[in-house]
Each structure stands twice: as structure tokens, then as C-alpha cells.
Amino acid sequence: MHQPWEPGPPAGKSWFGPSAFGRQLETCNTASCQRRLTRRRSDEAILGVVTLSQIFRGAFDNAIMGCWIGAPHAERGNASEGVRLCLRRAFTALGGTH
């Protein structure tokens, strides 16, 4: 569903397997990137991801938000809820301006 817009993995790498998972973990909680899973509350199944990237602090307090949701979970409000939760985190726990 998102393939036309998704970047590919680094040269010689795969999106799948232990090294890919390690790359995700290394970059999911940094000063310049916050990536969170969107999960279904009833069984905690992973539905998608919401990311704040290129986080800038100071006078330009800014970030880029991206999200994706798996095709079977689309059009059910799951991505919208994930975005709402991410924005709440950005303006509370991460200390964004408002």
C-alpha cells in the first residue's frame, strides 16, 4: 500500500532480519528522531508507525511527522489515533512549544 512512497533500505541491507531490527532500535529514540508503534489496544497487534524526524530545537522548534498503517487496518481511525497520541507526546513529554 505504501510502497510507492517508502524509501528503500540502505545499499546492501534489507528491511527484514536482525540487522534491520537493530537499525530501527538504534534510531527510534534519539534527539532528532522519535518513532513509535501504533498498536491495537485489545491485543497490542502492531498496526503501523508514527515518526517525528528531523527534530529541531530552539527558535525553529520543529519536526517532520510521518506515519504509515498496514492496509488491513486502514480507514478505521488507527492512523489518526496514532498521530493524535504522537502530537500529545511532542507537546508534553518532549517539551515542544505550543
GROMACS elastic network, one bead per residue, 0.5 to 0.9 nm:
[ bonds ]
;  ai    aj funct       b0    kb
    1     4     6  0.78432   500
    1    69     6  0.89646   500
    1    70     6  0.76317   500
    1    71     6  0.61602   500
    2     5     6  0.57049   500
    2     6     6  0.60897   500
    2    68     6  0.74260   500
    2    69     6  0.86176   500
    2    70     6  0.85825   500
    2    71     6  0.86300   500
    3     6     6  0.51572   500
    3     7     6  0.80566   500
    4     7     6  0.83688   500
    8    11     6  0.83925   500
    8    14     6  0.84877   500
    8    15     6  0.79364   500
    9    12     6  0.79598   500
    9    13     6  0.58235   500
    9    14     6  0.58120   500
    9    15     6  0.58612   500
    9    20     6  0.85936   500
   10    13     6  0.53730   500
   10    14     6  0.75722   500
   10    15     6  0.88249   500
   11    14     6  0.84057   500
   13    16     6  0.86394   500
   13    19     6  0.81486   500
   13    20     6  0.75608   500
   14    17     6  0.72519   500
   14    19     6  0.80108   500
   14    20     6  0.63515   500
   15    19     6  0.84633   500
   15    20     6  0.53146   500
   15    21     6  0.79529   500
   16    19     6  0.76520   500
   16    20     6  0.54902   500
   16    21     6  0.71460   500
   17    20     6  0.55232   500
   17    21     6  0.63627   500
   17    22     6  0.87468   500
   18    21     6  0.50991   500
   18    22     6  0.60887   500
   18    23     6  0.86839   500
   19    23     6  0.62477   500
   19    24     6  0.87108   500
   20    23     6  0.50924   500
   20    24     6  0.63460   500
   20    25     6  0.87453   500
   21    24     6  0.50849   500
   21    25     6  0.62893   500
   21    26     6  0.86779   500
   22    25     6  0.50852   500
   22    26     6  0.61331   500
   22    27     6  0.87498   500
   23    26     6  0.50859   500
   23    27     6  0.63528   500
   23    28     6  0.85701   500
   24    27     6  0.54168   500
   24    28     6  0.59019   500
   24    35     6  0.86905   500
   25    28     6  0.53671   500
   25    29     6  0.76800   500
   26    29     6  0.73849   500
   26    30     6  0.81209   500
   27    30     6  0.61641   500
   27    32     6  0.88577   500
   27    33     6  0.66910   500
   27    34     6  0.77654   500
   27    35     6  0.78610   500
   28    33     6  0.62549   500
   28    34     6  0.52682   500
   28    36     6  0.72795   500
   28    51     6  0.83465   500
   29    32     6  0.81772   500
   29    33     6  0.60315   500
   29    35     6  0.65498   500
   29    36     6  0.86941   500
   30    33     6  0.50863   500
   30    34     6  0.62499   500
   31    34     6  0.76536   500
   31    54     6  0.89324   500
   31    55     6  0.70565   500
   31    56     6  0.86857   500
   32    52     6  0.80636   500
   32    53     6  0.59181   500
   32    54     6  0.52537   500
   32    56     6  0.70109   500
   32    63     6  0.84441   500
   33    51     6  0.71751   500
   33    52     6  0.56089   500
   33    54     6  0.62470   500
   33    55     6  0.62555   500
   33    63     6  0.87000   500
   34    50     6  0.83979   500
   34    51     6  0.56775   500
   34    52     6  0.50743   500
   34    53     6  0.63972   500
   34    55     6  0.84676   500
   35    49     6  0.68895   500
   35    50     6  0.58713   500
   35    52     6  0.62893   500
   35    53     6  0.79734   500
   36    48     6  0.86805   500
   36    49     6  0.56679   500
   36    50     6  0.54294   500
   36    51     6  0.62983   500
   36    52     6  0.87741   500
   36    82     6  0.85584   500
   36    86     6  0.77976   500
   37    46     6  0.65785   500
   37    47     6  0.74563   500
   37    48     6  0.58908   500
   37    50     6  0.64106   500
   37    51     6  0.86983   500
   37    82     6  0.81376   500
   38    44     6  0.87809   500
   38    45     6  0.84892   500
   38    46     6  0.59859   500
   38    47     6  0.54123   500
   38    49     6  0.52469   500
   38    50     6  0.68587   500
   38    68     6  0.89937   500
   38    69     6  0.79218   500
   38    78     6  0.74631   500
   38    79     6  0.74273   500
   38    81     6  0.83798   500
   38    82     6  0.56191   500
   38    83     6  0.89335   500
   39    42     6  0.88272   500
   39    43     6  0.81792   500
   39    44     6  0.50993   500
   39    45     6  0.53385   500
   39    47     6  0.52937   500
   39    48     6  0.71025   500
   39    49     6  0.86159   500
   39    78     6  0.82642   500
   39    82     6  0.83304   500
   40    43     6  0.60472   500
   40    45     6  0.53299   500
   40    46     6  0.66665   500
   40    47     6  0.67114   500
   40    78     6  0.79052   500
   41    44     6  0.52499   500
   41    45     6  0.77970   500
   42    45     6  0.80982   500
   44    47     6  0.87302   500
   46    49     6  0.82948   500
   46    70     6  0.87505   500
   47    68     6  0.85285   500
   47    69     6  0.56955   500
   47    70     6  0.56706   500
   47    71     6  0.88821   500
   47    72     6  0.85426   500
   47    73     6  0.64435   500
   47    74     6  0.88859   500
   47    78     6  0.76589   500
   47    79     6  0.84708   500
   48    67     6  0.73369   500
   48    68     6  0.53638   500
   48    70     6  0.57843   500
   48    73     6  0.85256   500
   48    78     6  0.84493   500
   48    79     6  0.74842   500
   48    82     6  0.85195   500
   49    66     6  0.82218   500
   49    67     6  0.54839   500
   49    68     6  0.55355   500
   49    69     6  0.66335   500
   49    79     6  0.83066   500
   49    82     6  0.77891   500
   50    65     6  0.71981   500
   50    66     6  0.58224   500
   50    68     6  0.66938   500
   50    69     6  0.87156   500
   50    79     6  0.80375   500
   50    82     6  0.64699   500
   50    83     6  0.64998   500
   50    86     6  0.69699   500
   51    64     6  0.79279   500
   51    65     6  0.55279   500
   51    66     6  0.51698   500
   51    67     6  0.60656   500
   51    83     6  0.89072   500
   51    86     6  0.79774   500
   52    55     6  0.68394   500
   52    63     6  0.60069   500
   52    64     6  0.55111   500
   52    66     6  0.66021   500
   52    67     6  0.88698   500
   52    86     6  0.80359   500
   52    90     6  0.83922   500
   53    56     6  0.89019   500
   53    63     6  0.57513   500
   53    64     6  0.52012   500
   53    65     6  0.63833   500
   53    66     6  0.79349   500
   54    62     6  0.79013   500
   54    63     6  0.53866   500
   54    64     6  0.60658   500
   54    65     6  0.88832   500
   55    61     6  0.75201   500
   55    62     6  0.57792   500
   55    64     6  0.70508   500
   56    59     6  0.87141   500
   56    60     6  0.63554   500
   56    61     6  0.52396   500
   56    62     6  0.51058   500
   56    63     6  0.61822   500
   57    60     6  0.61386   500
   57    62     6  0.66970   500
   57    63     6  0.88730   500
   57    96     6  0.82908   500
   58    61     6  0.52189   500
   58    62     6  0.86656   500
   59    62     6  0.88076   500
   61    96     6  0.69073   500
   61    97     6  0.69629   500
   62    96     6  0.81752   500
   62    97     6  0.89732   500
   65    83     6  0.84866   500
   65    86     6  0.89336   500
   66    83     6  0.87517   500
   67    79     6  0.72071   500
   67    82     6  0.83060   500
   67    83     6  0.75516   500
   68    79     6  0.70885   500
   69    72     6  0.83718   500
   69    73     6  0.64918   500
   69    74     6  0.61541   500
   69    78     6  0.75431   500
   69    79     6  0.60844   500
   70    73     6  0.54664   500
   70    74     6  0.63845   500
   71    74     6  0.52097   500
   71    75     6  0.87006   500
   72    75     6  0.88048   500
   73    76     6  0.63222   500
   73    77     6  0.85082   500
   73    78     6  0.69115   500
   73    79     6  0.85564   500
   74    77     6  0.73830   500
   74    78     6  0.69984   500
   74    79     6  0.74074   500
   75    78     6  0.74576   500
   75    79     6  0.81640   500
   76    79     6  0.79517   500
   76    80     6  0.86768   500
   77    80     6  0.51653   500
   77    81     6  0.61424   500
   77    82     6  0.86401   500
   78    81     6  0.52351   500
   78    82     6  0.62404   500
   78    83     6  0.87107   500
   79    82     6  0.50020   500
   79    83     6  0.61550   500
   79    84     6  0.86175   500
   80    83     6  0.51319   500
   80    84     6  0.61954   500
   80    85     6  0.86723   500
   81    84     6  0.50525   500
   81    85     6  0.61952   500
   81    86     6  0.85559   500
   82    85     6  0.51975   500
   82    86     6  0.61254   500
   82    87     6  0.86467   500
   83    86     6  0.50156   500
   83    87     6  0.61260   500
   83    88     6  0.85671   500
   84    87     6  0.52102   500
   84    88     6  0.62192   500
   84    89     6  0.86908   500
   85    88     6  0.50763   500
   85    89     6  0.62405   500
   85    90     6  0.86362   500
   86    89     6  0.50662   500
   86    90     6  0.61321   500
   86    91     6  0.87750   500
   87    91     6  0.62889   500
   87    92     6  0.85427   500
   88    91     6  0.53700   500
   88    92     6  0.60825   500
   88    93     6  0.80740   500
   89    92     6  0.51417   500
   89    93     6  0.52157   500
   89    94     6  0.61717   500
   89    95     6  0.82745   500
   89    96     6  0.87033   500
   90    93     6  0.63413   500
   90    95     6  0.64660   500
   90    96     6  0.55803   500
   90    97     6  0.87367   500
   91    94     6  0.61639   500
   91    95     6  0.54061   500
   91    97     6  0.63764   500
   91    98     6  0.68209   500
   92    95     6  0.51978   500
   92    96     6  0.67411   500
   92    97     6  0.88862   500
   93    96     6  0.81663   500
